[in-house]
């Protein structure tokens, strides 16, 4: 039977006055469906298992490196007699500077790659460096930690685009670049109360002008784009869980059940309840 997702909060996993926490985990049980307020960067050191992200299965093995955002939900488990050991670095947005955020999230991507033995050793050493510096707290430890963290992310970014035959993002005209910052923000905060003014602030533009630029660059309005993100998330939740439809409505960012059901039927051709039963 499907489980209802558990929400993991920053307060539970990231210490006060810190923007991250690193764990070394042994996974030998099924971690049921959940989502989190933070980002999660994971690297499998040994063992094999499965990571089900937004309803899609991804097999894990030694060398698997993946990144989850606050907009994702997942469940993870190891195969029988093959328990997984992995590094788990959880962090909030404060650890990502603007340039790195645009690099990683300038387009929608599911960052999951499998590394060969040589690259496995490189990335494992970076995680070990972070873990050691957190424990020892010697002079300059925060600089070393940030450097290792950014190298891991950039390695993940490059490997993902090479493996998927996708070109890396090139420098964009200033107007496109400012809109990109807003889109990144929307993709990670759509479940919250998100106003046009909030996105415009990320782009550094006046709300009215941002609305015009947004429509010109995407072909649709801010509200339609935002609603599309929420509906896609709700659709995945309906497929992957038995969480009540009313809770899915609010968890996806909608304010009323009536609006959610009407928007869902308009986009997918059936009500949420009918979609789930089919």
N, C-alpha and C positions, 0 to 999 in steps of 0.2 A: 504494500500500500504506500502511496506517495505521502510524503510528510510536508507539513507546513514550514516554510523557511523561517529560520531564526535570524534576527538582526543583531550583528555584532557591532558594538560601539567603540569609538576612539577611547573612551574612558576605561573600557575593559582591557584593552590591549596596548595602549600607548601611554607611557608614564606622563604625569603632569610636567609641563615645562619642556617637554621633548616633542620632536616631530616624527619620531620613528622608534621602532623596537625590533630587535632581531631575535629569532627563536631557531633552535635546532630541534626538529620534531621527528618522532618515530610514529608513523601511521600504520597501525595494524588493525584498525577498526574502520567502520564506515562513518565518515563525517557527513551527517545529513545535510540536506539542502539549506543554504544560508546565504546571506549577503552581508556586506560590511560598509561602514561609513568611510573606511580608509582604503588606500591602495594596498595591494599585496603582490610582492615579487618573490617567486618561489623557484628553487633549484633542487632537483632530485639528485642526491648523491649515490643512492643505491636502492634496489628494489624495483618493482613494477606495479602499476595500478591504473586507475581510470580517474579522469577529471571531467565532470559533466558541467559545462559552462553554458548558461542560458539555454539549456535543453539539448546541447550538442556534445557528443562524446569525444574526448581526446585522450588517447592512450599515453601513459607516462612510463618512463624508464630512466635508467641512469643517464644523466645529461639533459633531461628535460628542463627547460627554462621557460617560465611563463609569468605574465603580468595580468592582474585583475584590477578593475577600477571600481569605484563605488556604484557604478551603473550595472555591474554584473552580479549574477547570483550563481552559485555552483555547489556541487557536492563532490567529495573526493574519497576514494577508498583504494586499498592495496589488494592485489590478487592473493589468493590463499597461498600460504607458505612463502610469500615474497614481500614482506613488510618493507615499506619505503622509509628511508631517512632523507630528510630534506631541510634546507635552509628556508626560513620564512621571514622575509623582511616586510613588516607592515609600516606604512608611513602615510602622512597626510600631505596636503598640497603645499605646505610651507617648505617641504624638502625639494620641491621642483621649482627651479627658476623658470622665468618666462620663456627663454630660448629653448630649454629642454622640453618644456611642456608643448611648445609648438612643434618641435621635432617629432616627439612621440605621438602626439594626438592631432596632428594637422589633417589627418584623414582617419576614417574608421578602420581599425585593424584589430584582430585578435592575436595578440603577441604570445605565440606559443611555438617554440622551436626545440629541436633535439640536436645536441652538440656531439661531435665526435670526441674521441679520447683526449686529443691534444687540447682542444678548446674547453673540454670539461675541466681539465686541470687548471686552466687559466681562470675560469669563472669561479671554481671552487676556492682558489686562493684569494680571490677578491672578497668572497663572502667570509672566509676565515679571517681576513684582515679586519673586516668590519667587526666581527665578533670579538676578536682580540682587543681591538682599540676601545670597544665599548666596556670591556671588562677591566682593562688596565688604566684607561683614562690618563695617559701620559700627555705631555705638552703637545699641542697641535693635533690631538686625536680627532677633533671635529673636522679639520681640513682633510685628513687622510680618509675619514669615513665618507665624506661628501665626494671625494675624488673616486673612491672605489665604487660607490653607488652610481655615480654618473657614468663610469666606464661600463658597468654591467648593463645599464639601460641602453647606452649607445651601441653596445655589442648586440644586444637583443634586437634593436631597431635595424641595424645593418643586416644581420643574419636573416631576419624575417623578410626583408625586402629582396634580398638575394635569392632566398629559397622560393619565394612566391613570384619571382620575375616581375616585381613591381619597381619602378624607378623611385629613387628617393626624391622627396620634395625639393624643388628648386626654390631659389629666392623669388618671392612674389612681389608684384606692385604693392605699394603701400596700402591702397584701399583693400586689396584682397587679403593682405596680411592682417590688417586690423579686424576684418570680418572673421578670419580664421581663429583669432583669439576668442572671439565671442562664440563660435561654433564649438570649440574645445570645451569652453565653460558650460555650454548647453548640454553637451553629450554626457557630462559628468554630474550635472545638477538638475536634470529634467524632472527627477522625482520630487524635488522640492518646489515650494512656491516660487516660481521664476517669472519675473516681470520683464517686459521689453527694456525697461530702464536698467535692469541689472545686466543684461547682455550688452546694452549700449555702453555701459560703464567699462566693461571689459575691453570693448573696441576703442574706447576713448573718443566716442562720438556722441553728439546730442541725440536724444531719443528719436526725434522726428527724422533727422537725416539718416540715422542708423536704419530706421525702418525702410527708407527708400533704397539705401545701399543693399540691405539684406534681400529685398524683393528683386532687385536688379541682378544680383549675383547668384541667387538660388532659384529664382523663378517662382517662388511662393512666398507667402507672408511669414513673418516670425511666428505667429500663433499656429499656423498650419504645420510648419516645420516642427515646432515644439510638440504639438499634438501627435504628430507621426512618431516621434521618439517614444512618447508615452504609450502609444498603442502597440508598438513593436515589443516593448518591454512587457506589457500586459499579455500579449499573445504568447510570448515565451513562457511566462509564468503559468498561464492556463494549460500549456502543453506539459510542463515539467512538474507541476505540483497540484495538490488538492486544496490549496488555500482558498477560502471563501471568496466569491466574486466581489463582494462588497469590499473586502480587504484588499484585493487586487486593484480595485478602482482607486483607492486612496494611496496604496503603495506605489502606484504608477504615476501619481501626481495629479489625478483628477479630483475636483472638489465635490462633485455630486455623482451619484450612481446613474441618474437619468442621462446626464451628459455623456458619461463614459459609455453606457450601453448604446446610445444613439450614434456616437462617433465610431464605436467598434463595428456596429452593423453596417454603417455607411462605407467603411474601409474594407471590411472582410466579407461582407455579404450575409452574415448571420449574427445572432446575438452571442455574447460571451458564453452563455450557458449551452447553446446549441453547438457552438464551435468546440467546446470542451468535450461534449458527449460524442461528437463525431471523430 
